C-alpha cells in the first residue's frame, strides 16, 4: 500500500488541520503557511495526483471544488474579490501530490503572481 499523502492523513484525522468545510466529495482547511489573510485549500477526497491525472469522469468533481470555493469565499467575506489556483507539478509550486485548489483573498492580489 502506498504511503498516504499529507491530505489523506488530515482527512483520516491522523494530522490536525483547521477544517472549515467538508462534504462527501471534498474537504477544506486553512493553509498553515497562508499567502493571504484568507488562504484555504480545497481537497477532493478522491486521490488525484495533479491536473495531468484528471480523467473526463472527474469533471463534476472539479466543478464541485470551484462551487465550494465560491461558498467559502462568501462565508469568509471575500466574495467580491478572490483568487483560485491549481498548481500542477513541482515547477509550479505543487508540494503535495494530491490535487487541491487554493482559495486566496482578503488583500489586493497583484498580477502576475510571483
N, CA, C and O of each residue as an XYZ file, in Angstrom:
456
protein
N       0.848     -1.191      0.000
C       0.000      0.000      0.000
C       0.888      1.247      0.000
O       1.847      1.336      0.766
N       0.567      2.179     -0.841
C       1.340      3.416     -0.932
C       1.140      4.252      0.328
O       0.101      4.185      0.986
N       2.161      5.037      0.641
C       2.059      5.921      1.798
C       0.983      6.974      1.544
O       0.840      7.466      0.425
N       0.240      7.310      2.571
C      -0.804      8.323      2.454
C      -0.179      9.691      2.202
O       0.913      9.991      2.683
N      -0.890     10.504      1.444
C      -0.466     11.889      1.281
C      -0.787     12.660      2.563
O      -1.578     12.209      3.391
N      -0.171     13.806      2.710
C      -0.455     14.684      3.840
C      -1.956     14.939      3.943
O      -2.516     14.932      5.039
N      -2.601     15.162      2.811
C      -4.030     15.474      2.833
C      -4.867     14.261      3.220
O      -5.894     14.411      3.883
N      -4.454     13.076      2.823
C      -5.167     11.871      3.251
C      -5.029     11.676      4.763
O      -5.962     11.213      5.420
N      -3.881     12.026      5.304
C      -3.685     11.934      6.752
C      -4.580     12.936      7.478
O      -5.145     12.616      8.523
N      -4.712     14.137      6.936
C      -5.615     15.137      7.523
C      -7.046     14.624      7.455
O      -7.780     14.691      8.441
N      -7.442     14.115      6.304
C      -8.808     13.599      6.130
C      -9.096     12.479      7.130
O     -10.202     12.394      7.664
N      -8.114     11.625      7.383
C      -8.291     10.487      8.289
C      -8.188     10.882      9.761
O      -8.381     10.038     10.636
N      -7.886     12.150     10.050
C      -7.753     12.596     11.426
C      -6.412     12.247     12.046
O      -6.247     12.341     13.262
N      -5.457     11.847     11.224
C      -4.124     11.495     11.714
C      -3.224     12.708     11.879
O      -2.188     12.638     12.541
N      -3.622     13.812     11.277
C      -2.909     15.086     11.424
C      -3.960     16.168     11.637
O      -5.066     16.093     11.104
N      -3.597     17.164     12.418
C      -4.533     18.245     12.701
C      -4.553     19.267     11.582
O      -3.549     19.508     10.912
N      -5.710     19.856     11.398
C      -5.887     20.962     10.454
C      -7.119     21.744     10.892
O      -8.009     21.211     11.556
N      -7.155     23.008     10.512
C      -8.314     23.857     10.800
C      -9.322     23.668      9.663
O      -9.364     24.449      8.712
N     -10.128     22.618      9.785
C     -11.118     22.278      8.755
C     -12.239     23.317      8.797
O     -12.820     23.578      9.850
N     -12.533     23.902      7.637
C     -13.589     24.917      7.568
C     -14.789     24.454      6.751
O     -15.832     25.107      6.753
N     -14.645     23.328      6.054
C     -15.760     22.819      5.252
C     -15.490     21.362      4.913
O     -14.344     20.971      4.694
N     -16.539     20.567      4.871
C     -16.411     19.221      4.340
C     -17.765     18.706      3.903
O     -18.800     19.043      4.478
N     -17.731     17.889      2.880
C     -18.911     17.183      2.402
C     -18.451     15.837      1.866
O     -17.309     15.438      2.092
N     -19.321     15.140      1.165
C     -18.988     13.792      0.707
C     -17.905     13.759     -0.375
O     -17.282     12.719     -0.586
N     -17.673     14.885     -1.064
C     -16.712     14.901     -2.164
C     -15.386     15.577     -1.844
O     -14.368     15.277     -2.468
N     -15.392     16.487     -0.874
C     -14.181     17.261     -0.601
C     -14.163     17.753      0.831
O     -15.152     17.649      1.557
N     -13.020     18.290      1.221
C     -12.889     18.968      2.499
C     -11.969     20.159      2.290
O     -11.205     20.204      1.326
N     -12.047     21.118      3.194
C     -11.267     22.344      3.048
C     -10.729     22.761      4.407
O     -11.391     22.613      5.434
N      -9.502     23.289      4.382
C      -8.871     23.719      5.621
C      -7.951     24.899      5.343
O      -7.541     25.144      4.208
N      -7.639     25.621      6.412
C      -6.766     26.792      6.297
C      -5.324     26.339      6.066
O      -4.831     25.416      6.715
N      -4.667     27.010      5.126
C      -3.263     26.719      4.830
C      -2.407     27.091      6.036
O      -2.624     28.135      6.650
N      -1.440     26.249      6.379
C      -0.583     26.539      7.533
C       0.485     27.589      7.214
O       1.149     28.101      8.115
N       0.645     27.903      5.932
C       1.587     28.945      5.505
C       0.830     29.910      4.591
O       1.095     29.965      3.390
N      -0.115     30.675      5.160
C      -1.003     31.482      4.315
C      -0.271     32.568      3.532
O       0.632     33.231      4.042
N      -0.688     32.728      2.281
C      -0.141     33.749      1.394
C      -1.082     34.944      1.271
O      -0.811     35.884      0.525
N      -2.190     34.898      2.008
C      -3.170     35.984      2.050
C      -3.940     35.808      3.354
O      -3.895     34.738      3.961
N      -4.655     36.864      3.795
C      -5.433     36.717      5.028
C      -6.394     35.519      5.001
O      -6.594     34.861      6.021
N      -6.976     35.245      3.853
C      -7.770     34.036      3.667
C      -7.001     33.153      2.694
O      -6.792     33.528      1.540
N      -6.584     31.994      3.154
C      -5.889     31.028      2.290
C      -6.362     29.644      2.722
O      -5.929     29.096      3.736
N      -7.258     29.109      1.918
C      -7.893     27.824      2.213
C      -7.567     26.855      1.092
O      -7.576     27.224     -0.083
N      -7.281     25.619      1.457
C      -7.056     24.549      0.487
C      -8.309     23.694      0.412
O      -8.833     23.248      1.434
N      -8.783     23.470     -0.802
C      -9.977     22.652     -1.036
C      -9.499     21.384     -1.728
O      -8.940     21.432     -2.824
N      -9.726     20.247     -1.073
C      -9.118     18.983     -1.466
C     -10.186     17.940     -1.778
O     -11.068     17.701     -0.953
N     -10.125     17.321     -2.944
C     -11.067     16.230     -3.204
C     -10.725     15.023     -2.332
O      -9.553     14.761     -2.063
N     -11.730     14.303     -1.902
C     -11.483     13.079     -1.137
C     -10.860     12.010     -2.036
O     -10.104     11.160     -1.564
N     -11.175     12.053     -3.315
C     -10.573     11.129     -4.270
C      -9.128     11.552     -4.497
O      -8.853     12.731     -4.725
N      -8.214     10.608     -4.438
C      -6.808     10.931     -4.697
C      -6.575     11.072     -6.197
O      -6.679     10.113     -6.961
N      -6.258     12.302     -6.586
C      -5.823     12.631     -7.944
C      -4.514     13.361     -7.736
O      -4.484     14.368     -7.029
N      -3.443     12.893     -8.321
C      -2.120     13.464     -8.035
C      -2.005     14.929     -8.460
O      -1.527     15.755     -7.682
N      -2.431     15.263     -9.670
C      -2.369     16.649    -10.150
C      -3.293     16.781    -11.352
O      -3.971     15.826    -11.731
N      -3.315     17.959    -11.943
C      -4.219     18.193    -13.079
C      -3.955     17.249    -14.241
O      -4.879     16.906    -14.979
N      -2.712     16.825    -14.415
C      -2.389     15.910    -15.512
C      -2.998     14.532    -15.335
O      -3.078     13.766    -16.296
N      -3.429     14.203    -14.126
C      -4.043     12.904    -13.866
C      -5.569     12.943    -13.905
O      -6.220     11.934    -13.634
N      -6.137     14.086    -14.235
C      -7.597     14.174    -14.336
C      -8.101     13.303    -15.482
O      -7.447     13.156    -16.514
N      -9.271     12.736    -15.270
C      -9.966     11.986    -16.311
C     -11.287     12.688    -16.586
O     -11.754     13.479    -15.767
N     -11.879     12.405    -17.717
C     -13.152     13.040    -18.077
C     -14.197     12.841    -16.979
O     -15.020     13.723    -16.738
N     -14.167     11.700    -16.323
C     -15.150     11.417    -15.270
C     -14.952     12.301    -14.031
O     -15.817     12.341    -13.157
N     -13.818     13.008    -13.953
C     -13.546     13.892    -12.819
C     -14.119     15.295    -13.004
O     -14.053     16.114    -12.087
N     -14.677     15.579    -14.171
C     -15.187     16.935    -14.424
C     -16.193     17.403    -13.380
O     -16.069     18.532    -12.906
N     -17.186     16.596    -12.994
C     -18.111     17.075    -11.959
C     -17.418     17.361    -10.627
O     -17.791     18.306     -9.932
N     -16.436     16.576    -10.268
C     -15.703     16.780     -9.020
C     -14.943     18.101     -9.054
O     -14.962     18.852     -8.079
N     -14.281     18.387    -10.157
C     -13.534     19.649    -10.265
C     -14.500     20.832    -10.201
O     -14.206     21.836     -9.551
N     -15.627     20.724    -10.855
C     -16.643     21.774    -10.757
C     -17.103     21.963     -9.321
O     -17.336     23.088     -8.879
N     -17.233     20.867     -8.600
C     -17.646     20.920     -7.196
C     -16.608     21.661     -6.347
O     -16.972     22.384     -5.419
N     -15.333     21.488     -6.657
C     -14.295     22.219     -5.921
C     -14.468     23.719     -6.104
O     -14.291     24.490     -5.161
N     -14.813     24.132     -7.320
C     -14.995     25.560     -7.587
C     -16.264     26.113     -6.935
O     -16.248     27.240     -6.440
N     -17.347     25.361     -6.922
C     -18.539     25.868     -6.236
C     -18.309     25.888     -4.724
O     -18.867     26.728     -4.018
N     -17.481     24.956     -4.230
C     -17.084     25.017     -2.825
C     -16.271     26.264     -2.543
O     -16.462     26.907     -1.510
N     -15.364     26.616     -3.447
C     -14.570     27.841     -3.296
C     -15.475     29.067     -3.273
O     -15.262     29.987     -2.484
N     -16.467     29.075     -4.126
C     -17.413     30.199     -4.165
C     -18.125     30.344     -2.822
O     -18.243     31.452     -2.299
N     -18.596     29.237     -2.266
C     -19.288     29.269     -0.978
C     -18.338     29.718      0.132
O     -18.698     30.555      0.960
N     -17.133     29.164      0.149
C     -16.173     29.536      1.184
C     -15.785     31.010      1.088
O     -15.645     31.683      2.109
N     -15.612     31.512     -0.131
C     -15.283     32.930     -0.306
C     -16.376     33.807      0.298
O     -16.083     34.788      0.983
N     -17.616     33.458      0.047
C     -18.731     34.219      0.625
C     -18.713     34.107      2.147
O     -18.859     35.108      2.848
N     -18.535     32.895      2.655
C     -18.513     32.681      4.102
C     -17.372     33.443      4.781
O     -17.517     33.898      5.916
N     -16.251     33.580      4.093
C     -15.072     34.254      4.646
C     -15.088     35.759      4.409
O     -14.182     36.463      4.854
N     -16.107     36.261      3.711
C     -16.234     37.696      3.478
C     -15.361     38.243      2.367
O     -15.098     39.445      2.317
N     -14.903     37.365      1.467
C     -14.048     37.825      0.370
C     -14.708     37.584     -0.990
O     -14.032     37.588     -2.018
N     -16.010     37.378     -0.994
C     -16.726     37.023     -2.209
C     -16.646     38.032     -3.337
O     -16.918     37.680     -4.485
N     -16.283     39.275     -3.052
C     -16.190     40.283     -4.115
C     -14.834     40.295     -4.807
O     -14.661     40.970     -5.822
N     -13.873     39.554     -4.266
C     -12.557     39.518     -4.885
C     -11.675     38.453     -4.266
O     -11.230     38.586     -3.125
N     -11.427     37.405     -5.016
C     -10.583     36.321     -4.529
C      -9.954     35.619     -5.718
O     -10.340     35.845     -6.865
N      -8.993     34.774     -5.435
C      -8.297     34.027     -6.481
C      -8.382     32.549     -6.153
O      -8.327     32.150     -4.990
N      -8.518     31.736     -7.208
C      -8.430     30.286     -7.070
C      -7.271     29.814     -7.938
O      -7.084     30.292     -9.057
N      -6.492     28.868     -7.407
C      -5.286     28.421     -8.095
C      -5.111     26.920     -7.924
O      -5.233     26.390     -6.820
N      -4.823     26.244     -9.030
C      -4.299     24.884     -9.003
C      -2.836     24.981     -9.408
O      -2.524     25.578    -10.438
N      -1.940     24.412     -8.627
C      -0.553     24.260     -9.036
C      -0.413     22.844     -9.582
O      -0.971     21.903     -9.019
N       0.321     22.691    -10.666
C       0.484     21.375    -11.281
C       1.969     21.081    -11.435
O       2.632     21.607    -12.329
N       2.482     20.228    -10.545
C       3.881     19.834    -10.599
C       4.774     20.716     -9.752
O       4.422     21.844     -9.406
N       5.936     20.179     -9.427
C       6.887     20.883     -8.563
C       7.327     22.215     -9.153
O       7.522     23.178     -8.412
N       7.491     22.292    -10.483
C       7.925     23.544    -11.106
C       6.899     24.655    -10.933
O       7.240     25.833    -11.038
N       5.654     24.297    -10.670
C       4.600     25.288    -10.451
C       4.343     25.534     -8.971
O       3.480     26.336     -8.613
N       5.092     24.844     -8.107
C       4.932     25.053     -6.677
C       4.062     24.036     -5.974
O       3.753     24.208     -4.795
N       3.655     22.971     -6.667
C       2.858     21.941     -6.004
C       3.775     21.152     -5.071
O       4.759     20.559     -5.511
N       3.443     21.150     -3.779
C       4.302     20.487     -2.792
C       3.690     19.207     -2.235
O       4.384     18.426     -1.584
N       2.408     18.981     -2.479
C       1.742     17.752     -2.050
C       1.139     17.106     -3.290
O       0.390     17.748     -4.027
N       1.463     15.849     -3.519
C       0.962     15.139     -4.708
C      -0.467     14.659     -4.493
O      -0.756     13.462     -4.493
N      -1.341     15.628     -4.312
C      -2.784     15.394     -4.163
C      -3.437     16.688     -4.621
O      -3.278     17.733     -3.989
N      -4.166     16.614     -5.713
C      -4.814     17.793     -6.292
C      -5.494     18.619     -5.206
O      -6.164     18.069     -4.332
N      -5.325     19.926     -5.259
C      -6.005     20.808     -4.321
C      -6.118     22.201     -4.932
O      -5.248     22.652     -5.678
N      -7.201     22.852     -4.595
C      -7.494     24.190     -5.091
C      -7.229     25.189     -3.972
O      -7.771     25.065     -2.874
N      -6.389     26.179     -4.262
C      -6.130     27.249     -3.302
C      -7.190     28.333     -3.473
O      -7.498     28.734     -4.595
N      -7.736     28.798     -2.378
C      -8.620     29.959     -2.343
C      -7.879     31.028     -1.562
O      -7.549     30.840     -0.391
N      -7.616     32.167     -2.227
C      -6.872     33.266     -1.607
C      -7.694     34.543     -1.682
O      -8.306     34.829     -2.711
N      -7.710     35.303     -0.610
C      -8.427     36.578     -0.612
C      -8.133     37.365      0.651
O      -7.365     36.935      1.512
N      -8.755     38.513      0.741
C      -8.593     39.345      1.930
C      -7.536     40.424      1.784
O      -7.292     41.186      2.719
N      -6.911     40.495      0.623
C      -5.960     41.570      0.314
C      -5.937     41.718     -1.201
O      -6.435     40.856     -1.926
N      -5.354     42.818     -1.671
C      -5.211     43.009     -3.112
C      -4.226     41.968     -3.628
O      -3.118     41.837     -3.108
N      -4.635     41.240     -4.642
C      -3.803     40.204     -5.238
C      -3.292     40.720     -6.575
O      -4.052     40.832     -7.537
N      -2.015     41.029     -6.632
C      -1.411     41.578     -7.838
C      -1.269     40.520     -8.933
O      -1.315     39.317     -8.679
N      -1.097     41.014    -10.153
C      -0.884     40.139    -11.302
C       0.265     40.690    -12.110
O       0.315     41.906    -12.296
N       1.174     39.911    -12.594
C       1.190     38.462    -12.446
C       1.702     38.053    -11.075
O       2.458     38.791    -10.444
N       1.285     36.863    -10.610
C       1.807     36.373     -9.335
C       3.282     36.001     -9.487
O       3.774     35.870    -10.608
N       3.983     35.832     -8.381
C       5.405     35.501     -8.386
C       5.620     34.195     -9.013
O       6.758     33.738     -9.114
